[in-house]
Amino acid sequence: MNSTPVPDASLYEIALSSDQPSLVLQISPTTLKSVVSSFMDLLTEQKIPAIVWAKLPRGPVWQAELERYSLLPGIARAIYLFKSHREDQGDDSGIVSTIASLETESATDSEIASPFKETTPGAIVSIRLAPESQLRREYFLIIWSAEFQGMILAHRPRSAQVAKMGSANLPEPGAEALKKGPGAEEGTDRRQNLLAMLSLNTDLISRILRGVEHITTLSQGKIPTSMEPLSPTAPEPFNLVHHWQKLLAEMPASRLNPQLLGQLLTRQLQQQEEFWQRSTTYRKQAEMAEALQIQNAELINAIRFKDDFLNNVGQELRTPLTTIKTALTLLNSPNIKPPQRQRYIDLIAKECDRQSSLITSLLDLVQLEQVVEQSSLKPIRLVDVVPGVVSTYQPVAEEKGVKLAYTVPEELPPVSCITNWLKQIVINLLNNSIKYTPTGGQVWVRAKQQGDYIQLEFRDTGIGIAPTEVPKIFERFYRVRQASEESASGAGLGLTIVQQLLIRCGGSISVRSKLGEGSTFNVLLPVHKSEADQPSE
């Protein structure tokens, strides 16, 4: 280790200035934790004697592997844990802070060297850094053993430093790569991506260790005149550096053991697989929780909708009964005149018709709640249904003075529907068109093909619908406000039933309207496809 580090530089800058720097990657704190765990698990499971230098984010989860390795009996090891100035003065349980004793007691070189002999389990040398230390924005784990040497170095960049400090080796990052990412482990100082290097190069690791030595002496407030090994009588911080220099001299680097490298890679793959499995499980749990929340919200809305529907049904059924009861009371009056009597009788008949219409519509709506299998839909030709319904309403239109006409080409292909449904759709829309069209107006029914659908158009020259009311007309019990008393006598369920029927047979309905000019309802019904036309799976 005779390479001289960059003076007053961070480890990251020293690594970048190397002749053969490692590739710089942007990683999350979770990935850093995974690599640290892989290195330490290898040392622990193989019981490899080693010297370890570490500076890790705060939190016991980061130091768990160091403590587990330190507790192994019967192997020679030395562990140096660097801590930032802002960390609490008290060390966690099981960590021996030896730097404090070095500052207050005299220690011989042989005494300081004792940690690398069969040490007391749990002995970790804790080194507190100066507030302005070059390591304050860096994390690292450096391992030196006879079998292998390895290092993971991570730098916490300021946003403006990314390009400047890593431009030589860092792949061109996208905007997303520079965003702060959530750290998965507890105690990370910053929840953001890190610039990291991973190396098994002995020369680079030696150069980084010289930088650690330099920064360590600076952190103790004394700058050595030389980086040569210091004498045992030097001040205690230098004895600490001299201590690990002696340990390194006693443990010369050898050729990398391929078996250990394979085990390290296997451990890292296992860590990544476990992380992926956990992430997949958490994602599935989150998706299930979200789905349950959606289902719960839909259930609550359905219950609320049912309550509103029942409330509306009660109100709609009560209104005609109240009118009938009032008319019957007036009919019992001894002073009522014949014209008045007839008017009350007509009113009762009208409200009875309204009550009957409402009950019939409610029954139709309840039947729609039953699920209809797709196989129940049959091919139906419009020419077999529409003309018959139009003919039925022809006398009604003539009595009101409304011209009624239709055009349904015979060559149109059949649609997928149920005969009773199609009749109900035509009846409800035709009834609305005639009802809201004044004397002298016109109503047309036209059919034509549009791709895979047949368009059935109901157009009238009636009173029209205000733009603010168009989105509401398919709601249950809604009636157009500007309708006449006669027109408003319906149940308010006709368009709701039409829409629900079309949804169940794969169709749709839309409306265009202008006040005083009329409305156009466009119904789309899917063209029936035979089994031969169905796409094969």
C-alpha positions in Angstrom: 0.0 0.0 0.0 2.4 2.7 -1.2 -0.1 4.7 -3.3 -0.7 8.2 -1.9 -4.3 9.3 -1.6 -5.6 12.6 -2.8 -5.1 15.1 0.1 -8.2 16.3 1.8 -10.4 14.2 -0.6 -13.3 12.0 0.2 -13.1 8.3 -0.4 -15.4 8.6 -3.4 -13.1 11.3 -4.9 -10.1 9.1 -4.2 -11.8 6.1 -6.0 -12.7 8.3 -9.0 -9.1 9.6 -9.3 -7.8 6.0 -9.5 -6.2 4.8 -12.7 -8.8 2.1 -13.1 -11.9 3.3 -11.2 -14.8 1.0 -10.8 -18.1 1.6 -12.6 -20.3 4.1 -10.7 -23.9 3.0 -10.2 -27.0 4.7 -8.8 -28.4 2.4 -6.1 -31.0 2.7 -3.4 -30.3 2.3 0.3 -32.0 -1.1 0.1 -29.5 -2.3 -2.5 -26.6 -1.0 -0.3 -28.0 -3.0 2.6 -28.3 -6.1 0.5 -24.6 -5.9 -0.6 -23.4 -5.2 3.0 -25.4 -8.2 4.2 -23.9 -10.5 1.4 -20.3 -9.5 2.4 -20.9 -10.0 6.1 -22.9 -13.2 5.7 -20.0 -14.7 3.7 -17.5 -13.8 6.5 -19.8 -15.2 9.2 -20.9 -18.4 7.5 -17.4 -19.3 6.3 -15.8 -18.0 9.6 -13.2 -16.1 7.7 -10.6 -14.1 9.8 -10.7 -10.5 8.5 -10.2 -6.8 9.1 -13.4 -4.8 8.6 -13.8 -1.1 8.2 -17.4 0.2 8.1 -19.4 3.4 8.1 -23.1 2.7 7.7 -26.4 4.6 8.0 -27.7 5.0 11.5 -29.9 2.3 13.0 -29.4 -1.1 14.6 -30.6 -2.9 11.4 -27.4 -1.7 9.6 -25.0 -3.0 12.3 -26.7 -6.3 12.9 -24.3 -8.2 10.6 -21.3 -6.5 12.1 -22.4 -7.5 15.6 -23.2 -11.1 14.5 -19.7 -11.4 13.0 -18.1 -9.9 16.1 -19.8 -12.5 18.3 -18.2 -15.5 16.5 -15.9 -17.3 18.9 -12.5 -18.6 18.0 -11.6 -16.6 15.0 -9.2 -13.6 14.7 -10.9 -10.5 13.5 -10.8 -6.7 13.9 -13.8 -4.4 13.3 -13.6 -0.6 13.0 -16.9 1.2 13.0 -16.9 4.9 12.0 -19.6 7.1 13.3 -20.6 10.6 12.3 -20.3 13.4 14.9 -24.1 13.9 15.1 -24.7 10.3 16.2 -25.5 9.8 19.9 -22.5 9.6 22.2 -23.7 6.3 23.7 -23.0 3.2 21.6 -25.6 0.4 21.2 -25.5 -2.5 23.5 -22.8 -5.0 22.6 -20.5 -2.4 21.0 -17.3 -1.5 22.9 -16.2 2.1 22.3 -12.5 1.8 22.6 -11.5 5.2 21.3 -12.6 6.8 24.5 -10.3 4.6 26.5 -7.5 5.3 24.1 -7.9 9.0 24.8 -7.7 8.6 28.6 -5.4 5.7 29.1 -1.9 4.8 28.0 -1.8 1.7 25.8 1.1 -0.2 24.4 1.2 -1.4 20.8 0.7 -5.0 21.9 -2.4 -4.1 23.9 -3.9 -2.3 21.0 -3.1 -5.3 18.8 -5.0 -7.6 21.0 -8.4 -7.2 19.2 -7.1 -9.3 16.3 -6.1 -12.1 18.4 -8.9 -14.3 19.8 -10.9 -11.3 20.9 -13.6 -11.0 23.4 -16.9 -11.5 21.6 -18.7 -8.2 20.9 -15.6 -6.0 20.6 -16.0 -3.4 17.9 -13.7 -0.4 17.8 -15.9 2.7 17.4 -14.3 5.7 15.8 -16.1 9.1 16.0 -15.4 11.4 13.1 -15.0 15.2 13.2 -18.0 17.3 12.1 -16.3 18.4 9.0 -14.9 15.0 8.1 -14.8 14.1 4.4 -16.7 10.9 5.2 -19.8 12.7 6.4 -21.6 12.1 3.1 -20.2 8.6 2.5 -21.0 5.0 3.6 -18.6 2.1 3.1 -17.7 -1.5 4.0 -14.1 -2.6 3.4 -13.0 -6.2 4.1 -9.5 -7.4 4.1 -8.7 -11.1 4.6 -6.1 -13.6 3.3 -8.8 -15.2 1.1 -10.3 -12.1 -0.6 -10.5 -8.3 -0.4 -13.8 -6.5 -1.1 -15.3 -3.0 -0.9 -18.6 -1.3 -1.3 -18.4 2.5 -1.3 -21.5 4.7 -1.5 -21.7 8.5 -1.7 -24.7 10.6 -0.8 -24.6 13.3 -3.5 -26.2 16.7 -3.5 -28.5 17.0 -6.5 -26.1 19.3 -8.3 -23.1 17.0 -7.6 -24.3 14.0 -9.5 -23.0 15.1 -12.9 -19.9 16.8 -11.6 -18.6 13.9 -9.4 -19.7 10.9 -11.4 -19.6 12.2 -15.0 -16.5 10.1 -15.9 -18.0 6.7 -15.1 -21.7 7.3 -14.4 -24.1 6.2 -17.2 -26.2 9.1 -18.5 -29.1 9.3 -16.0 -32.7 10.1 -16.8 -34.8 12.4 -14.8 -36.4 9.6 -12.9 -33.0 8.3 -11.8 -32.2 11.5 -9.9 -35.4 11.6 -7.9 -35.3 10.7 -4.3 -36.2 7.1 -3.7 -37.7 5.7 -0.5 -35.3 3.7 1.6 -36.6 0.4 2.7 -34.5 0.1 5.8 -34.8 2.0 9.1 -32.3 4.7 10.0 -31.1 5.8 6.6 -29.9 9.4 6.8 -31.4 10.4 3.5 -34.1 8.7 1.6 -32.4 9.0 -1.8 -30.4 7.2 -4.3 -26.6 6.8 -3.8 -23.6 6.8 -6.1 -21.9 3.5 -5.4 -18.8 1.5 -6.4 -18.2 -2.2 -5.8 -14.7 -3.5 -6.1 -12.6 -6.6 -5.5 -9.4 -4.9 -6.8 -6.7 -5.1 -4.2 -4.8 -2.0 -5.4 -7.9 0.2 -5.4 -8.9 -1.1 -1.9 -5.4 -0.4 -0.6 -5.6 3.2 -2.0 -9.0 3.7 -0.3 -7.5 2.4 3.0 -4.8 5.0 2.9 -7.5 7.5 2.5 -9.3 6.1 5.6 -6.0 6.3 7.6 -5.5 9.9 6.5 -9.1 10.9 7.4 -9.0 9.1 10.7 -5.9 11.1 11.9 -7.5 14.3 10.7 -10.7 13.5 12.7 -8.6 13.3 15.9 -7.3 16.8 15.3 -3.7 15.9 14.5 -2.2 15.8 11.0 0.7 13.5 10.6 3.7 14.7 8.6 3.9 11.4 6.9 1.7 8.4 6.1 4.5 6.0 6.9 3.8 3.6 9.8 4.1 5.4 13.2 5.9 4.4 16.3 4.2 2.6 19.2 4.9 5.7 21.3 2.9 8.0 19.0 -0.4 9.6 20.2 -3.2 7.2 20.6 -5.1 7.9 17.4 -2.0 7.2 15.4 -1.5 4.0 17.4 -4.9 3.0 16.2 -3.9 3.6 12.6 -0.6 1.9 13.2 -2.5 -1.0 14.7 -4.4 -1.8 11.6 -1.3 -1.2 9.5 0.4 -3.9 11.4 -2.5 -6.2 11.0 -2.5 -5.6 7.2 1.2 -6.4 7.1 0.5 -9.7 8.8 -2.2 -10.5 6.3 -0.8 -10.1 2.8 -3.2 -10.2 0.0 -3.4 -13.5 -1.9 -5.0 -14.4 -5.2 -8.8 -14.2 -5.1 -10.4 -17.5 -4.2 -12.9 -18.3 -7.0 -15.0 -20.4 -4.6 -15.5 -17.5 -2.3 -16.3 -15.2 -5.2 -18.9 -17.7 -6.3 -20.4 -17.9 -2.8 -20.5 -14.1 -2.6 -22.3 -13.8 -5.9 -24.7 -16.6 -4.9 -25.4 -14.8 -1.6 -26.1 -11.6 -3.5 -28.4 -13.4 -5.9 -30.2 -14.9 -2.9 -30.6 -11.5 -1.3 -32.0 -10.0 -4.5 -34.4 -12.9 -4.9 -35.6 -12.6 -1.3 -36.1 -8.9 -1.8 -38.0 -9.5 -5.0 -40.2 -12.1 -3.4 -40.9 -9.7 -0.5 -41.6 -6.8 -2.9 -44.0 -9.1 -4.9 -45.8 -10.1 -1.7 -46.1 -6.5 -0.5 -47.3 -5.4 -4.0 -49.9 -8.2 -4.1 -51.0 -7.3 -0.6 -51.3 -3.7 -1.5 -53.3 -4.6 -4.7 -55.6 -6.8 -2.6 -56.1 -4.1 0.0 -56.9 -1.6 -2.8 -59.3 -4.0 -4.4 -61.0 -4.6 -1.1 -61.3 -0.8 -0.5 -62.8 -0.4 -4.0 -65.3 -3.3 -3.3 -66.1 -1.9 0.0 -66.8 1.6 -1.5 -68.9 0.0 -4.2 -70.9 -2.0 -1.6 -71.5 1.2 0.4 -72.6 3.0 -2.7 -74.9 0.1 -3.7 -76.5 0.2 -0.2 -76.9 3.9 -0.4 -78.3 3.7 -3.9 -80.9 1.0 -2.7 -81.9 3.2 0.2 -82.4 6.2 -2.1 -84.3 4.1 -4.6 -86.7 2.8 -2.0 -87.2 6.3 -0.6 -88.0 7.6 -4.2 -90.3 4.7 -4.8 -92.2 5.5 -1.6 -92.5 9.1 -2.6 -93.7 8.2 -6.1 -96.3 5.7 -4.9 -97.6 8.1 -2.2 -98.2 11.1 -4.6 -101.0 9.5 -6.7 -102.6 7.9 -3.6 -102.8 11.3 -2.0 -104.4 12.9 -5.0 -106.9 10.0 -5.3 -107.8 10.3 -1.6 -108.4 14.1 -1.9 -110.6 13.6 -5.0 -112.7 10.9 -3.2 -113.2 13.2 -0.2 -114.4 16.0 -2.5 -116.8 13.6 -4.3 -118.6 12.9 -1.0 -119.5 16.6 -0.7 -123.3 17.0 -1.0 -123.0 20.4 -2.8 -120.7 19.2 -5.6 -121.9 20.0 -9.1 -121.9 17.5 -12.0 -119.0 19.1 -13.9 -116.9 19.1 -10.8 -117.8 15.5 -10.1 -116.8 14.5 -13.6 -113.5 16.4 -13.2 -112.7 14.5 -10.0 -113.6 11.2 -11.5 -111.3 11.9 -14.5 -108.5 12.9 -12.0 -108.9 9.6 -10.1 -108.8 7.6 -13.4 -105.6 9.5 -14.4 -103.9 8.9 -11.1 -104.8 5.2 -11.2 -103.3 5.0 -14.7 -100.2 6.7 -13.3 -100.0 4.3 -10.4 -100.4 1.3 -12.7 -97.6 2.7 -15.0 -95.3 3.2 -12.0 -95.8 -0.3 -10.7 -95.4 -1.8 -14.1 -92.1 0.1 -14.6 -90.9 -0.9 -11.2 -91.5 -4.5 -11.9 -89.7 -4.2 -15.2 -86.7 -2.6 -13.4 -86.6 -5.3 -10.8 -86.6 -8.0 -13.5 -83.6 -6.2 -15.1 -81.5 -7.0 -11.9 -81.6 -10.7 -13.0 -78.4 -11.6 -14.8 -79.0 -12.7 -18.4 -76.5 -15.1 -19.9 -75.0 -14.0 -23.2 -76.4 -17.2 -24.8 -79.9 -15.9 -24.1 -79.5 -13.1 -26.7 -81.0 -14.0 -30.0 -80.8 -12.6 -33.6 -83.7 -10.2 -34.1 -84.5 -8.3 -37.3 -85.6 -4.7 -36.7 -88.1 -5.0 -39.5 -89.9 -7.7 -37.6 -90.4 -5.5 -34.4 -90.2 -1.7 -35.1 -93.0 -1.4 -37.7 -95.5 -3.2 -35.4 -94.8 -0.9 -32.5 -95.0 2.2 -34.7 -98.4 1.0 -36.0 -99.7 0.6 -32.5 -98.8 4.2 -31.7 -100.1 5.6 -35.0 -103.6 6.3 -33.6 -102.1 8.0 -30.5 -100.0 10.3 -32.6 -103.0 11.1 -35.0 -105.2 11.9 -32.1 -102.6 14.4 -30.8 -102.0 15.8 -34.3 -98.4 14.5 -34.5 -97.1 13.1 -37.7 -95.4 9.7 -37.1 -93.2 7.9 -39.8 -90.5 5.2 -39.8 -87.8 3.9 -42.2 -86.3 0.4 -41.5 -84.5 -1.2 -44.5 -85.2 -4.9 -44.8 -81.6 -5.7 -45.7 -80.3 -4.7 -42.3 -78.6 -7.6 -40.5 -80.2 -9.0 -37.2 -79.1 -7.5 -33.9 -78.3 -9.4 -30.6 -81.2 -8.8 -28.2 -84.3 -10.3 -26.7 -87.6 -9.6 -28.5 -89.4 -8.3 -25.4 -86.5 -6.1 -24.6 -86.3 -4.6 -28.1 -90.1 -3.9 -28.0 -89.8 -2.2 -24.6 -86.9 0.0 -25.9 -89.0 1.1 -29.0 -92.2 1.6 -26.9 -90.5 3.7 -24.3 -88.6 6.0 -26.7 -91.6 6.3 -29.1 -93.9 7.1 -26.2 -91.6 9.8 -25.0 -91.2 11.4 -28.4 -95.0 11.6 -29.0 -95.6 12.7 -25.4 -93.2 15.7 -25.5 -94.1 16.7 -29.1 -96.9 19.4 -29.4 -99.7 19.3 -32.0 -98.4 19.8 -35.5 -95.0 18.3 -34.7 -93.3 15.3 -36.2 -91.7 12.1 -35.0 -89.3 9.9 -37.1 -87.9 6.5 -36.5 -84.9 5.5 -38.8 -82.6 2.6 -38.8 -79.2 2.2 -40.5 -76.0 0.1 -40.1 -72.8 1.6 -38.6 -70.0 -0.9 -38.7 -70.7 -3.7 -36.2 -73.8 -1.9 -34.9 -77.3 -0.9 -36.1 -78.3 2.6 -35.3 -81.9 3.2 -34.4 -82.7 6.9 -34.3 -85.8 8.5 -32.7 -86.1 12.1 -33.7 -88.9 14.6 -32.8 -89.7 18.3 -33.0 -90.8 18.5 -29.4 -90.1 20.8 -26.6 -86.4 19.8 -26.3 -84.2 19.3 -23.2 -82.1 22.0 -21.5 -78.3 21.3 -21.7 -78.1 21.2 -17.9 -80.8 18.4 -17.8 -79.4 16.2 -20.5 -77.0 14.3 -18.1 -79.9 13.6 -15.7 -82.5 12.2 -18.0 -81.4 8.6 -17.5 -81.6 8.9 -13.7 -84.5 7.0 -12.0 -87.7 9.1 -11.4 -86.2 12.1 -13.2 -88.7 14.2 -15.3 -87.9 17.1 -17.6 -88.8 20.3 -15.7 -90.4 22.2 -18.6 -92.8 19.4 -19.5 -96.5 20.0 -19.5 -98.7 18.5 -16.8 -99.8 15.7 -19.1 -96.2 14.9 -20.1 -95.0 14.8 -16.5 -97.5 12.2 -15.5 -95.1 9.3 -16.3 -93.2 7.3 -13.7 -89.8 8.8 -14.7 -88.4 5.3 -15.3 -88.8 4.9 -19.0 -85.3 6.1 -20.1 -83.7 4.3 -17.1 -85.2 1.0 -18.3 -84.1 1.7 -21.9 -80.5 2.3 -20.8 -80.3 -0.8 -18.6 -81.8 -3.0 -21.4 -79.2 -1.7 -23.9 -76.3 -2.2 -21.4 -77.4 -5.8 -21.0 -77.4 -6.6 -24.7 -74.1 -4.7 -25.4 -75.6 -1.6 -26.8 -75.8 2.1 -25.8 -77.9 5.2 -26.0 -77.0 8.9 -26.5 -79.1 12.1 -26.9 -78.8 15.4 -28.7 -81.4 18.1 -27.9 -82.1 21.8 -28.2 -84.8 23.7 -26.3 -87.8 24.5 -28.6 -86.5 22.5 -31.5 -86.7 18.8 -30.4 -84.5 15.9 -29.4 -82.8 13.0 -31.1 -82.1 9.7 -29.3 -79.6 7.4 -30.9 -79.7 3.7 -30.0 -76.8 1.4 -31.0 -77.5 -2.3 -31.0 -74.7 -4.8 -31.8 -75.0 -6.9 -34.9 -75.6 -10.5 -34.1 -72.6 -12.8 -34.7 -73.1 -16.5 -35.3 -70.9 -19.1 -33.7 -68.9 -19.3 -36.9 -68.2 -15.6 -36.7 -66.9 -15.8 -33.1 -63.1 -15.6 -32.8 -61.5 -18.9 -31.9 -59.5 -19.1 -28.7 
